[in-house]
């Protein structure tokens, strides 16, 4: 299971009444490593002058890696985090999460980062089974 959903939140979802703040809080509690990585790259983006900020540090263990993969693989989780932090996320390999300003989507830097060429260039033997 990806998320540990509190009973009250599940009941609200069954009635159709879930807002992003409640959802992101559930993600933060269920996938703390993934939330921390996204939070950090979002903060790095806001505090710096670079066109994007990214995480290049491998997760400390398989549990953390699994959290990050679940967060990035889920459109709902990823979208909720993007809306919460006001960023666009991009993902490569098993741990390279990047935060881009929304205004950069479609631009050269973002397009290069998400390209098939960039994916191929960011491969290495140690990441093959991540």
N, C-alpha and C positions, 0 to 999 in steps of 0.2 A: 504494500500500500504506500502511496506517495505521501499522503497527508494524514495526520492524526486530527480528525475533525471533531471538535466538541459537539456534544449532543444538541445544545441550543443552536449552534450554527447550522448543523444538519437539518434541524427542524425548520429554521428560517429558509434554508435552501429548498426544502420540500414545498414551502409556500411561495417560493420565488422572490424572497426578500433578502438578498445578500448584496452588500455594498463592497467596494474594493478594499476599504480599510479593514473590514472584518476578514476578508479573504487573505489579504497580505499578512495580517496578524497570524492567521492559521498557518500560512507558509513559513513565516518567521519562526514560529514555535515548532513546526514539523520538520523543517529543513534548515536548521540554524547555520550550518556551514555555507550552504548555497546563499542564504540571505546575507550572510556576512561578506561573502565575496562580491555580490552585486552591490551591496551597500558601500563597500570600500571603493570599487571602481567608479561608482557614481560620485562619491565624495572626491576622489582623485580628479575626475573630469571637471567638477565644479571648481576645485581649488587650483587647477593648473591652467596652462596656456596651450597644451597639446590639443591636437584635433580629436583625439580619443584617449581613453585610459583603459588599460587592460591588465588582467591577472595572468602572470606567467609562472606562478608557483604551483607546482603539483599539489593536489590534496594530500593531507597527512596520512590518510588511510582509505580503505575501500568503502567504509561507511560514508565518509565525506565525499568521495568520488561519486558514489551512488546518489547522494543528495543533489550534487551539482548536475549530474546527468538528468535526473528526474525533473529538476527545475527548468533546465534548458530545453528538454524534449517536450514539455507540456506547453501547448499554445496558451492555455489559460493561466498557468503559473507565470510563464515568461511575460505574457501581456500584462498581468496584474503588477508584476515588479516594474515593468517599463512605465506603466501609468503612475505608479506610486513614486518612482524616482524621477519621472519626467525625462527619460532617456530611451534610446534604442539600443538593445543588446545584440551582440553578435557573438558567435560561439565557434571555436575551432578545437579540434582534438578532444581531450578529456578534461581540460581545465582552463583553456584560454578563453576567458570571458572578457569581452570588451564593451565599454559603454561609449556611445556616441551621442552628441547633441541631436535632437530630433531634426534640426535644420540640415544636418549633414546627410541624411538618408537620400540616396540617389546621387550624392556627390562623388568625386573621384576617390577620396580616402576611404569612405565607407564601401564603395563598390569594389575597390581593390581588396579590402580586408575580407569581404564575403565571396570573393571570386574563387573559381575552381583552382586557378593557378596558386593563389595564396594557400588554399587548403593543402595542395600537393607540396608546396615549399615548406609548410609547417609540420611535416611528418618526420618522424625519427623512429628508429627501431625500438627504443625504450617506451614509446607511446603506443606501440602496435596493439597491445592487449589492455589498454587502459579503459 
